[in-house]
Amino acid sequence: MTTSMPATTAGQPVRASGGGLPGAVVAEWIKLWSVRSTWWCLLGGAGLMLVTTPIIGATMANNKEEGTTVPVGDVAVATVYVAQFALIALAMLMITAEYASGSMRTTLQSVPMRGRLLAAKTAVAGAVSLLAGIGFGLIGVGVSSMSLGDKAETAGGDALGSALRIGVYLALVSVLTIAVAVAVRSAAGTLTIVFVGLTVLPVVLQASDIDPLVTLAERMPNSAGTVFMNADTTPYGPGMGLLLLVLWAFGALALGFYAFRKRDA
């Protein structure tokens, strides 16, 4: 599997044709789709949704009281926490693969303004993750509807809303991943930080039973994402969950840009 994100296509540098942010976005779009790792990440995420959704759906159904149904949107949301790492890997490679191969120097020659380059990479990663996330959500909704049978609660509006919210969540997680990757520059370091931040740290803080730490855990990206995607009202509403996700993603991106601007390629 190709894991590098080369700065060339057909032997020529991919330049920001036409200049400005639109040209930089086009260049990043071409680079993203010119490597096999992009397709493997997307196929891997879709495959994880297909395989994992029936298992999680069955588990949720078994935990319900007899005669009750399981919202298919809830099953899709629960499943996406597994599939999200495929899109995290995709966003991460947009940065770390260029540093690993040394092609970041060529990229910066094509787009010397680092803010513009980071904005272009963020826009492409976010757009692809948004569309892929909606697709993942629809897969989760469809598979859980079929696998749960008469135990499935398939309110169309709610199911479609869950898929859309999954797409938004995954887009913001990709922005967060870009921020970590541009600061750390290492694939292993980026995956470790994102994995710990999304899955391990909230659990540890929640288990502490110390009120300020529990409050912090409830406001970390994964917890905010759960509230937003499930449209929960506790401990806050979905609007606040979305706001917290945006603050985490773009706050991290600001710090990542600061590190990106201060260091050489």
VOSE-607168 format. One record per residue: residue in one letter; x, y, z of N, C-alpha, C in turn. Coordinates in steps of 0.02 Angstrom, whole numbers, padded with zeros to 5 digits, always signed. Layout:
% residues N
AXYZXYZXYZ;...
//
This chain:
% residues 265
M+00042-00059+00000+00000+00000+00000+00044+00062+00000;T+00030+00110-00043+00069+00171-00045+00047+00215+00012;T+00095+00238+00052+00079+00280+00109+00106+00350+00102;S+00145+00363+00050+00171+00430+00043+00123+00473+00005;M+00127+00539+00016+00085+00587-00018+00130+00629-00062;P+00148+00607-00121+00198+00640-00161+00174+00708-00184;A+00224+00751-00198+00208+00817-00222+00211+00820-00298;T+00210+00763-00330+00214+00761-00402+00159+00717-00430;T+00139+00732-00491+00093+00691-00529+00120+00685-00599;A+00128+00623-00624+00158+00611-00689+00227+00643-00695;G+00264+00641-00639+00333+00665-00639+00340+00740-00633;Q+00286+00778-00629+00290+00850-00625+00262+00873-00558;P+00291+00926-00529+00264+00952-00467+00192+00974-00475;V+00152+00959-00423+00083+00982-00423+00083+01053-00396;R+00071+01101-00438+00075+01171-00418+00004+01200-00409;A+00003+01252-00369-00061+01286-00356-00079+01328-00417;S-00105+01295-00469-00119+01330-00531-00169+01385-00519;G-00154+01443-00549-00199+01499-00542-00186+01540-00480;G-00145+01515-00432-00128+01552-00373-00185+01557-00324;G-00169+01583-00265-00219+01593-00213-00240+01528-00181;L-00288+01535-00136-00314+01477-00100-00348+01426-00146;P-00389+01448-00195-00420+01398-00239-00368+01355-00276;G-00314+01385-00299-00262+01346-00333-00229+01297-00286;A-00217+01318-00224-00187+01273-00174-00234+01215-00158;V-00299+01229-00154-00348+01176-00141-00348+01126-00198;V-00346+01151-00261-00345+01106-00318-00283+01061-00316;A-00225+01090-00300-00164+01051-00296-00168+00997-00243;E-00195+01014-00185-00202+00964-00131-00252+00910-00151;W-00305+00930-00185-00355+00881-00207-00325+00831-00255;I-00284+00855-00302-00251+00811-00351-00204+00763-00315;K-00165+00790-00269-00117+00747-00233-00153+00694-00192;L-00208+00713-00160-00244+00666-00118-00268+00605-00157;W-00296+00617-00217-00325+00563-00257-00274+00528-00302;S-00211+00550-00300-00160+00519-00341-00123+00462-00306;V-00141+00449-00242-00107+00396-00204-00157+00343-00183;R-00135+00281-00180-00179+00225-00164-00202+00226-00091;S-00162+00257-00047-00180+00257+00023-00247+00290+00036;T-00264+00341-00005-00329+00374+00003-00386+00324-00007;W-00381+00286-00061-00433+00236-00076-00436+00181-00023;W-00378+00160+00001-00377+00108+00053-00410+00133+00117;C-00396+00196+00135-00427+00223+00196-00503+00226+00190;L-00527+00250+00133-00600+00254+00123-00632+00185+00121;L-00601+00139+00085-00628+00071+00082-00625+00037+00150;G-00570+00050+00186-00563+00021+00253-00617+00046+00300;G-00631+00112+00298-00683+00139+00340-00752+00111+00323;A-00767+00107+00258-00831+00078+00238-00836+00005+00258;G-00781-00032+00251-00780-00102+00271-00791-00111+00346;L-00761-00067+00386-00771-00070+00458-00844-00057+00476;M-00875-00010+00441-00946+00002+00454-00988-00059+00437;L-00973-00090+00380-01011-00149+00359-01004-00207+00408;V-00943-00218+00432-00929-00276+00474-00951-00264+00546;T-00939-00203+00571-00948-00190+00643-01020-00172+00660;T-01057-00142+00614-01125-00119+00629-01171-00175+00654;P-01173-00234+00621-01218-00287+00646-01199-00310+00717;I-01134-00311+00732-01112-00333+00798-01134-00284+00852;I-01121-00219+00839-01140-00169+00888-01216-00164+00894;G-01251-00170+00836-01324-00169+00838-01353-00226+00879;A-01325-00286+00870-01349-00344+00908-01336-00334+00983;T-01278-00306+00999-01262-00293+01070-01311-00244+01100;M-01325-00189+01064-01372-00140+01089-01442-00169+01096;A-01462-00211+01049-01528-00242+01052-01534-00289+01112;N-01480-00326+01126-01481-00372+01183-01485-00336+01250;N-01460-00274+01250-01461-00236+01312-01527-00199+01323;K-01570-00200+01272-01636-00168+01279-01686-00216+01312;E-01736-00186+01341-01789-00227+01370-01830-00261+01315;E-01860-00317+01331-01900-00354+01283-01956-00311+01256;G-01963-00312+01190-02016-00274+01158-01998-00203+01138;T-01938-00180+01156-01916-00113+01137-01875-00116+01073;T-01868-00059+01040-01831-00056+00977-01766-00017+00986;V-01722-00023+00936-01657+00011+00937-01656+00061+00879;P-01646+00126+00893-01640+00175+00838-01580+00159+00795;V-01590+00153+00730-01535+00134+00686-01482+00189+00684;G-01503+00252+00696-01454+00306+00698-01406+00299+00756;D-01432+00275+00813-01388+00264+00871-01337+00210+00857;V-01357+00159+00821-01310+00105+00803-01255+00132+00757;A-01274+00173+00708-01225+00202+00663-01176+00246+00700;V-01200+00285+00747-01156+00329+00786-01108+00288+00828;A-01132+00236+00860-01088+00193+00900-01035+00160+00858;T-01052+00142+00796-01005+00108+00752-00951+00154+00726;V-00968+00217+00716-00922+00263+00684-00860+00275+00727;Y-00863+00261+00791-00804+00270+00833-00749+00220+00816;V-00768+00166+00782-00718+00119+00757-00694+00142+00688;A-00740+00159+00645-00723+00177+00576-00688+00245+00571;Q-00694+00287+00621-00664+00354+00617-00589+00353+00607;F-00556+00299+00629-00483+00298+00624-00459+00289+00552;A-00502+00265+00508-00484+00263+00438-00477+00334+00410;L-00523+00379+00428-00519+00448+00405-00466+00487+00443;I-00454+00469+00505-00398+00499+00541-00333+00483+00507;A-00325+00421+00485-00264+00402+00449-00258+00440+00383;L-00314+00449+00348-00312+00485+00284-00289+00557+00295;A-00318+00592+00345-00299+00661+00358-00227+00665+00382;M-00207+00619+00423-00138+00619+00449-00087+00613+00393;L-00100+00568+00346-00052+00557+00292-00044+00617+00246;M-00093+00660+00243-00086+00720+00203-00029+00764+00227;I-00012+00758+00291+00043+00797+00320+00105+00754+00330;T+00097+00699+00368+00156+00661+00390+00192+00626+00333;A+00155+00605+00281+00187+00570+00226+00232+00618+00187;E+00213+00681+00183+00255+00729+00149+00319+00744+00188;Y+00313+00746+00254+00374+00754+00294+00418+00693+00290;A+00389+00633+00291+00428+00572+00288+00466+00565+00221;S+00434+00586+00167+00465+00579+00101+00509+00639+00082;G+00504+00693+00120+00541+00754+00104+00506+00798+00053;S+00447+00777+00029+00412+00815-00023+00379+00878+00004;M+00379+00887+00071+00352+00949+00098+00391+01009+00073;R+00456+01002+00061+00495+01058+00035+00469+01079-00033;T+00454+01030-00077+00427+01046-00143+00358+01078-00137;T+00318+01053-00091+00252+01081-00080+00257+01154-00059;L+00304+01169-00014+00311+01238+00009+00341+01283-00044;Q+00378+01255-00091+00401+01295-00148+00342+01313-00193;S+00294+01267-00199+00235+01280-00240+00187+01328-00206;V+00179+01320-00140+00135+01364-00100+00175+01390-00041;P+00214+01442-00050+00259+01465+00004+00223+01495+00064;M+00162+01518+00056+00125+01546+00113+00096+01489+00154;R+00122+01479+00213+00105+01420+00252+00032+01421+00276;G+00006+01479+00290-00064+01483+00309-00110+01460+00253;R-00093+01479+00192-00133+01459+00134-00127+01383+00123;L-00067+01357+00130-00057+01285+00121-00096+01245+00173;L-00092+01266+00237-00128+01230+00289-00203+01236+00280;A-00226+01294+00258-00298+01303+00245-00321+01257+00189;A-00279+01250+00137-00297+01206+00080-00301+01134+00102;K-00251+01111+00140-00252+01041+00164-00311+01029+00210;T-00326+01077+00253-00382+01071+00299-00448+01068+00262;A-00456+01111+00211-00518+01112+00172-00529+01046+00136;V-00476+01020+00106-00483+00957+00068-00498+00899+00116;A-00460+00895+00170-00471+00840+00219-00541+00845+00249;G-00563+00905+00265-00630+00913+00294-00685+00896+00246;A-00678+00917+00182-00730+00903+00133-00736+00829+00118;V-00678+00796+00109-00679+00724+00095-00708+00686+00155;S-00688+00705+00215-00712+00670+00275-00787+00683+00285;L-00810+00743+00269-00882+00757+00274-00923+00711+00229;L-00902+00706+00166-00939+00664+00119-00932+00590+00136;A-00871+00569+00153-00861+00500+00172-00899+00483+00236;G-00900+00530+00283-00935+00519+00346-01010+00510+00335;I-01039+00551+00291-01110+00543+00275-01121+00474+00245;G-01075+00454+00200-01081+00387+00171-01075+00332+00224;F-01028+00340+00270-01021+00291+00325-01085+00288+00366;G-01114+00348+00379-01175+00349+00418-01232+00314+00383;L-01238+00324+00318-01291+00291+00280-01280+00215+00279;I-01217+00194+00274-01202+00122+00278-01224+00095+00346;G-01207+00131+00399-01225+00108+00466-01300+00104+00475;V-01336+00154+00451-01409+00154+00456-01440+00097+00416;G-01416+00088+00354-01443+00035+00312-01429-00035+00337;V-01367-00047+00358-01349-00113+00382-01385-00130+00447;S-01389-00081+00492-01423-00095+00556-01498-00106+00545;S-01528-00071+00497-01599-00082+00481-01611-00154+00459;M-01565-00180+00417-01573-00248+00392-01557-00300+00446;S-01503-00288+00484-01480-00339+00531-01524-00343+00593;L-01556-00287+00613-01597-00288+00673-01668-00312+00660;G-01690-00310+00598-01757-00334+00581-01811-00295+00617;D-01856-00330+00651-01912-00296+00683-01892-00258+00746;K-01829-00265+00768-01805-00227+00825-01779-00158+00805;A-01776-00144+00740-01748-00081+00716-01800-00026+00718;E-01780+00032+00742-01821+00092+00741-01795+00136+00684;T-01833+00141+00631-01807+00171+00569-01844+00235+00550;A-01850+00282+00595-01880+00346+00579-01834+00381+00528;G-01860+00393+00468-01819+00417+00412-01781+00481+00427;G-01816+00531+00455-01785+00595+00469-01728+00588+00519;D-01741+00550+00572-01690+00541+00624-01630+00504+00597;A-01642+00452+00556-01587+00413+00528-01544+00455+00482;L-01576+00494+00438-01539+00538+00392-01501+00592+00431;G-01534+00620+00482-01501+00670+00524-01439+00642+00558;S-01443+00580+00581-01384+00548+00612-01327+00543+00562;A-01343+00523+00500-01291+00516+00449-01258+00584+00435;L-01298+00637+00431-01270+00704+00418-01227+00727+00477;R-01249+00714+00537-01210+00734+00596-01145+00694+00601;I-01147+00631+00581-01086+00590+00579-01036+00621+00531;G-01060+00644+00473-01015+00675+00424-00983+00738+00453;V-01022+00780+00487-00994+00841+00516-00943+00824+00571;Y-00960+00775+00613-00913+00754+00665-00847+00731+00636;L-00849+00689+00585-00788+00662+00556-00748+00716+00520;A-00782+00764+00490-00747+00821+00459-00707+00860+00512;L-00737+00872+00569-00703+00910+00622-00648+00868+00654;V-00657+00803+00659-00603+00760+00684-00544+00761+00636;S-00557+00764+00571-00503+00768+00522-00466+00834+00528;V-00502+00888+00540-00469+00953+00552-00424+00949+00613;L-00449+00918+00666-00409+00909+00727-00347+00867+00712;T-00354+00815+00671-00297+00772+00654-00245+00811+00613;I-00268+00851+00565-00222+00893+00527-00182+00938+00574;A-00215+00967+00624-00182+01011+00671-00128+00975+00711;V-00144+00915+00735-00094+00876+00773-00037+00856+00727;A-00053+00833+00667-00001+00809+00621+00047+00864+00601;V+00022+00924+00589+00066+00978+00567+00111+01001+00625;A+00090+00991+00687+00131+01008+00744+00181+00953+00761;V+00160+00890+00756+00202+00834+00776+00245+00808+00719;R+00218+00807+00658+00252+00786+00596+00265+00711+00592;S+00250+00674+00643+00263+00602+00644+00197+00564+00642;A+00194+00512+00600+00133+00472+00595+00118+00437+00662;A+00169+00407+00691+00159+00371+00755+00138+00420+00810;G+00171+00477+00812+00154+00526+00864+00084+00553+00854;T+00065+00567+00793-00002+00593+00779-00056+00543+00798;L-00047+00480+00777-00096+00429+00794-00102+00420+00869;T-00046+00421+00904-00046+00412+00977-00084+00468+01011;I-00068+00530+00992-00101+00588+01024-00176+00588+01009;V-00194+00576+00946-00265+00578+00928-00303+00520+00962;F-00273+00461+00962-00306+00403+00994-00316+00415+01069;V-00264+00438+01102-00269+00450+01174-00319+00506+01188;G-00316+00560+01148-00361+00616+01160-00434+00599+01147;L-00446+00556+01098-00515+00541+01080-00545+00484+01122;T-00504+00435+01141-00533+00375+01171-00508+00361+01242;V-00445+00371+01256-00418+00351+01321-00428+00404+01375;L-00407+00466+01360-00409+00519+01411-00479+00532+01437;P-00532+00536+01395-00599+00548+01423-00621+00493+01471;V-00603+00430+01456-00622+00375+01501-00586+00381+01568;V-00521+00398+01565-00482+00405+01627-00509+00462+01669;L-00523+00518+01638-00550+00575+01675-00618+00560+01704;Q-00660+00526+01665-00727+00508+01688-00724+00460+01748;A-00676+00414+01746-00670+00364+01799-00641+00393+01864;S-00614+00454+01861-00582+00483+01920-00633+00501+01974;D-00696+00514+01953-00749+00536+01999-00733+00602+02033;I-00685+00639+02005-00670+00707+02029-00709+00756+01985;D-00752+00795+02015-00800+00834+01978-00769+00877+01922;P-00716+00916+01935-00688+00956+01880-00662+00913+01822;L-00633+00855+01838-00607+00810+01786-00664+00777+01747;V-00718+00759+01782-00776+00731+01748-00807+00783+01702;T-00811+00845+01725-00837+00899+01683-00794+00908+01621;L-00728+00906+01630-00683+00911+01573-00693+00853+01524;A-00700+00792+01551-00711+00734+01508-00774+00741+01467;E-00826+00769+01496-00890+00778+01460-00885+00830+01405;R-00831+00868+01405-00823+00921+01355-00765+00909+01307;M-00738+00850+01309-00685+00832+01262-00716+00811+01195;P-00675+00809+01141-00704+00799+01074-00749+00738+01066;N-00728+00681+01092-00770+00621+01084-00837+00628+01120;S-00834+00655+01181-00896+00664+01220-00942+00714+01187;A-00912+00770+01164-00952+00820+01129-00981+00792+01065;G-00941+00750+01031-00965+00718+00970-01023+00671+00983;T-01021+00635+01037-01076+00589+01054-01140+00628+01066;V-01135+00682+01104-01194+00723+01118-01222+00752+01052;F-01177+00777+01010-01198+00807+00947-01230+00756+00900;M-01196+00699+00889-01221+00650+00841-01285+00617+00864;N-01292+00606+00929-01353+00575+00955-01408+00626+00970;A-01393+00691+00960-01441+00745+00975-01466+00738+01047;D-01419+00724+01094-01436+00718+01164-01449+00786+01195;T-01481+00786+01252-01493+00849+01289-01454+00852+01353;T-01420+00798+01372-01379+00797+01433-01309+00774+01416;P-01257+00801+01447-01260+00855+01497-01269+00924+01467;Y-01275+00928+01400-01290+00991+01366-01322+00971+01299;G-01343+01019+01260-01378+01004+01198-01332+00992+01139;P-01359+00969+01083-01318+00955+01024-01284+01017+00996;G-01316+01076+01003-01285+01138+00980-01221+01152+01018;M-01222+01142+01083-01161+01152+01123-01109+01098+01106;G-01132+01038+01092-01086+00985+01071-01049+01004+01007;L-01086+01031+00959-01055+01053+00896-01006+01110+00909;L-01026+01158+00950-00982+01215+00965-00918+01191+00998;L-00922+01145+01044-00862+01118+01076-00817+01084+01026;L-00846+01045+00980-00806+01013+00928-00770+01064+00885;V-00805+01117+00865-00775+01169+00824-00718+01203+00862;L-00728+01217+00926-00676+01250+00966-00615+01205+00972;W-00625+01141+00985-00568+01095+00989-00531+01091+00923;A-00567+01083+00869-00536+01074+00803-00497+01136+00782;F-00528+01193+00784-00496+01253+00758-00448+01285+00809;G-00460+01272+00874-00410+01292+00924-00345+01253+00914;A-00351+01188+00903-00292+01147+00889-00259+01168+00824;L-00300+01186+00774-00273+01207+00709-00232+01271+00717;A-00255+01317+00759-00217+01379+00771-00149+01363+00802;L-00147+01317+00850-00084+01297+00880-00040+01261+00830;G-00071+01218+00789-00032+01184+00737-00002+01232+00688;F-00039+01284+00668-00013+01334+00622+00045+01372+00653;Y+00040+01387+00717+00095+01421+00751+00159+01379+00747;A+00154+01313+00761+00212+01270+00756+00237+01263+00684;F+00191+01259+00637+00207+01252+00566+00246+01314+00541;R+00225+01373+00564+00256+01435+00542+00325+01445+00571;K+00336+01419+00632+00398+01432+00667+00455+01386+00647;R+00439+01328+00617+00491+01278+00603+00503+01270+00529;D+00564+01250+00513+00581+01236+00443+00549+01171+00421;A+00541+01163+00355+00516+01099+00328+00570+01047+00336;
//
